[in-house]
Amino acid sequence: MPVLKLDAATVQGLYCPPGKAKEVFRDEAITGFCVEMHRSGAATYALKYRDPNGTQRQYKIANVADLSFAEAKKEAIRIRSRVVVGKNPAEERKVERIVPTLNELAARYLDYVRTYKRSHDIDARYLKLHLLPKFGRRRINQLDQTEIMEWLNDKVRRDGYAQATVNRWQVILGHMLRMAKVWGVPGAEVNPLEGVKQKDPNNKVERFLTPAETQRLKRAVEDSPNPMLAPIVALLLMAGCRKRELLDAKWEEFRLDQRLWRIPTSKTGKPRHVPLSEDAVAVLQSLPRVEGCPYVVPNPKTGLPFTSIYNSWNTARIAAKLPDVRVHDLRHSMASNMANSGQSLLVIGEILGHAQPKTTLRYAHLSNEALHRAANAASAVSGWGS
């Protein structure tokens, strides 16, 4: 194995001797740095070394045609420095090549969450539209905390996304990387989002519909080309249920004679019973039933639950001059109406299916207003203040 003082000019003059498949020319300055010349004419820069177990290893740097000698020498020095401190660059490269990209991890993650998570379709949508276009081609050990957080912050500041929505992206990405570590996926040893707190979404102020706004919205949804939008909005407002609970609801869950809806699996993971008003029952009774279709408010085109009602809802709320009202605000409005009619927070929480009493406390000020009105009415009747 010839030992030479390698430089750019020397490398250009090297060739594989006749009768040999290859010849290796070692550099006299950098231990292990060499050029392999093949009978075919191909030439490669490489570094030969012994790993921590004493086994002879070789790390290919690049084809001579693809990299200058100066860059190859610089890379050889870098790789050699890792060998000196006990690393095994060839093995590290081998491991690196089996580290999955985020695209590859996302496929496994979605298969997993579909087995238990009711909102897996939301995870899939956020991955497809936002996270994977940005980071999908990165190997998971190439994800950088600073870059991820700056991108999330820009989505709020520059692109106008709600902080709560961006927080959801952060949760999904963090959960994916946490599960990758649990599964023993190569490259998942460090989760760049572990311990990173979400920013306060500042969405504590809820939007409640006034009676006048409710009437405007009622007229707009009744004019919608989507024939199911009006009953969907009516039931969301009168039952206080979550959107997905209603869109996936089946007739077998309802006992209209008892004015009761048993939701088999709610957000809390447990069944819950929703009392139905007479108006809600009337809406349900007015709905057409299609033979063989078990769903209460199916998409008329498919006979299956709507995946989204956003387009028709957005058109209707703009027509009603209520562009800031979200579908979820219908649930808040139901709670507001109960509080303003004097119902206790306990009753409100039970009807809405809140797992924690603190969730219902956001309506405490509305309940107090109803109590104040009652106190004022009692005072007026007493005649004391007149």
N, C-alpha and C positions, 0 to 999 in steps of 0.2 A: 504494500500500500504506500505509494509515493507520498512524501511529505514535502510541501512547497511553501514558499511565501506567496500566498494567494493575493491577487489584486485583480482589478477589472481586466487589465490587458492579459494577464496570465490565464484567466478563466476563458477568455475568447480563443486562446490558442490550444486549449485542452481537447483531447479526443480519446476515444476508446481504442486501444491497440487491436490490431487484427487478430482474430481467433478467440477473443474474449467477449463475454456477454456484457460486461461492464467493468469499469475501472473507477476506483475511489481515490481521490486526491485530497490529502489532509492538509490543513493549514498549520504552519509551524508556530503561529502566534496565539491562536485561540484554540484551546484544547477541545478536540472533538468536531470542530467546524470543518466541513468537507464539501467537495463537489463530486457528485456521481455522474460519470459519463457513460451512456448506454450505447450499445452497438447500433441501435436505431437512430442515434443522433440526439436523443433527448438528454437533457442535463438538468440536475436538480441540486439545490443547496440543501444541506442537512446538518444536523448536529448529532453526533454519536456520544453516548454517555452511559454510565452504569446507574441503575435506579437504587433506592435505599436497600434493596435485597441483593445487590451485586449483579443483577441481570443486565446484560448488554441491551440497550435500547437505542432506537433511532427516531429523531423528530424531524420530519420533512418540513423545511422552511418554505420553499417555493420552487417553481420551475425557473431555471436561469433566464429563460426568455421573458418571464413575467415580472422579474424584480431586478433592480440594479444591484451591483455588487455591494455598494455602500449600504443600501437598505438591508440586504441579506446579512452583512457583517454586523450591523446594529442589532438585528433580530437575534442573531446567534449569541451575541453578548448578553442580551436580555434573557434568553432561554438558559444559557449557561449559569447565570446568576441564580436562577431558580433551582438548578441542580445542586449548586454549592450549598444551598440552605436546606437540602434534603427533600426537595420536591421532585415530582415525576411528571414532567411536562407532557410526555406522550400519553400517559394514562389520564391526565387532566383533560387533554384534547378528546380522548375517547369518550370520557364521561360527558364532556360538553356537547358532543354530537348527539347524545341520546337525551339531553334535556329538551323537553317539549316546548313548543311555542305556546303562546297564550291561546291561539286558535285551537291547537290540539287539546290543551287542557280544558277549554270551554266545552268541547264535545263530551268529554267524560263527566264534567261537572253537571251539565244539563241532564244527562242520563240519570245522574244521581238524584238531583233535586226533584225530578219528575216523580220519584217514588214516594215523596212525602210532602212536598211543598205545594200548596194550592196556588200560589202566585208564581209558579215556575215560568208561565208564559211572559210575565213582566220581566223576569231575569233574562229570558231569551231575547226579548225585544231590546232591552237596554244594551245587552252584549252586541247584538247585531248592528244596532244603529249608532252606538257611541264608543264602547270600550274596545271592541275588536278592530274597527277601522283605524283606531289610533295605536293600539298596542298589540294587535293580534299576531303580527309577524315576529315579535320579540320573543326570544327564549325567556322563560320565567325567571332565570337568574340574571337577566339583563334589565329587569324592571327596577327603576330608580325612584325612591320615595320622593325626592325633591321634584323630579320631573312630573310624577303623577299628581302631586298636590298642586303644583303650579298650573297644570292643565285643568284640574277640577276648579280651581279658583277662577281661571280665565273663562270657564263655561258659565260662571255666575256673573262676573264683572263685564265681560266683553260680549258674550252671546245671549245673556238674559235668561238663562235657565234658573228655576227656583232652587234655592239652597237645599231644600228638602229632597228634590229630585237628584241633585248632584250627590248628596249624602247617600242616597240609595245606590248610586253607581259605586261609591267607595265601599259600601257594605258588601256588595256583590263581589267586587274584585278581591277584597280582603278575605271573604269567605272562601272563594275559589283557591287562593293561595294557602289558606289554612288547611283546607281539605287535601291539597296536594301534598302537604307535609305529613298529614295523617296517613295518606296512601303510600308514603315513601317514594314519591316521584323525584327523580334526580333533579337537582337544582332548586328544590323547594325548602332547603334547610333554613333559609332566611326569608321571612315575610316582610317586605318593605313597608307594609301598612300596619304591622303589629304595633299596638299601643298608640297609634295616631288617632286623636280624637276628632270627631266630626264637628263641623262648625254649627253654631246655633242656627236653626232654620228660621227662627223668629216668626213662626207662623201661629202664635198663640191666639191672635185675634181672628175670630171666626166670622164668616159672612152669613148673615141671616136675611131671609127674604121677608119683606114687609107684605101685608095683604095686597097692596096695589101692585107690587112687583110680581107677586104670585099670579095675579090675574093676567098680567102682560105675558108672563112665561107660559101660562096655560093656553092663551090664544096662539102663541108662536108654535108650541109643540103640536097643537091640533092642526096647524097648517103645514106641518112638515110632510115631505114626500115619504118619509119613513112612517108607515102606519103604526108601528109599535112604539114610537118615541113617546107619544102622549101617555099611554098606560104605564110605560116604564117610569117616566118622570112622576106621574101621579102616585104610583106605588112607593117610589123612593121617598117622596115627600110625606106620604101618609103612614108608611110602615117604619120609616127611619132605619131601613136596612142598608147594608153595604151594597154597592153596585153589583159586584160579582155574585153576591148571594142571590140577588134577584135574577140576573141574567142566566144563572145556572139552575134556577128553581124548577122543580118538577111538580106536576099536579098532585102526585101521590103525597107530597109534603103538606098539603092543605086540608083542613077540616072546616069548610065554609059554614057548615051548620053550627059549628062551635066557635066560629070566627077566630080561628087559630092557625098559625103557620109554624110548623116544626122544621127548623133549619137543621139538617142532620149533622153538618160540620161547619162551625162558624170559625171566625178568625182565631178564637181562643183554642180551637181544636175540639171543642165540646158541642153537643147539640144545644140549641136554645129554642125557646118558644116565644113567638111574637104574637101578641094580641092584635087583632085586626078591627079597625073601626068599621062602622056600617058603610061608610063611603068607600073604603078600601075593598070591602066584600063586593060592593056594587061594580067596581072597576073589574075585579076578577071575574065576576059573573058575565060581564059584557064581552070578555075575550073569546075569540073563536077557538074551538078545539079541533085540531086536525087529527084524524085517525092515524094511529101509529106514531104520533109525535108526543113525547111525554113532557115537553118543556112548556112553561107558562107563557113566556114572551120570546118565542124563537124568531130567528131571522127568517122572514117569509120566503126568501130565495133558497135557503138551504135546509130549513127545518131544524137547524142546530142553534145553540146559543150564539149570540153575537160575540165576536172577539173584541169588537170595539163599537161604541156608538158616538165616537168623538165628532165625526164630520157632521152628522145630522144635529147633534147637540150644539155644536159650535155655531152652526147656521141659525138655529132657533134662538140661542141666547143673545146673539148679535141682533137678530130681528126684534127681540124684546127689549133691546137697549140695556142688556145686562151682561156685558162682555167679561166682567170680573167674576161672575158667579160660576163656580165649579160644580160638577155633578155631586161631589161629596158634601157641598154646602146644603144640599137638599136634606141630608141627614141632620146637619147642624140646625137647619130651620125647624125640623120636626122637634128636636130637643128644645129649641127656643120657644116653640108654641106650647109645649108641655109645661115648661117652666113658667111662662107668662100666664098660663091658665091656673097656676097655683099648685102644680104637682111637685112632690118632693124630689130631691136629688136621688133618693133611693129608688123611687119608681122610675125616674128617667133612666138611671143606670141599668135597671133591670130590663126595661123595654129595649134599650139600645144594645144590650149584651156586653156592657163594659165589665172586664175581668177585675179591674182595680177601681175602687171608689174615687181615687184621685183624678181619674180620667173624666169623671162627671163633674168635677169641681169647676171646670171652665164655665159651667152654666149657673154657678152660684149667684152671680150678680143679677142674672135674669130672674131667678127664683126670689131673690130679695126684693126686686121691683114689684113682683106680684104681691108679696107680703106687705110691702109699704102701701100699695093700693088698697089692700084689704083693711089695713090699719086706718088709712084716711077715710075709707067708706064708713067704718065703724064710728070714727070720731064725728063725721058729718051727721050720722043718724042720731048720735047722742044729743046733739044740739048744744053742747057745751061751748064750742068755738064760734057759734053764730052770733 
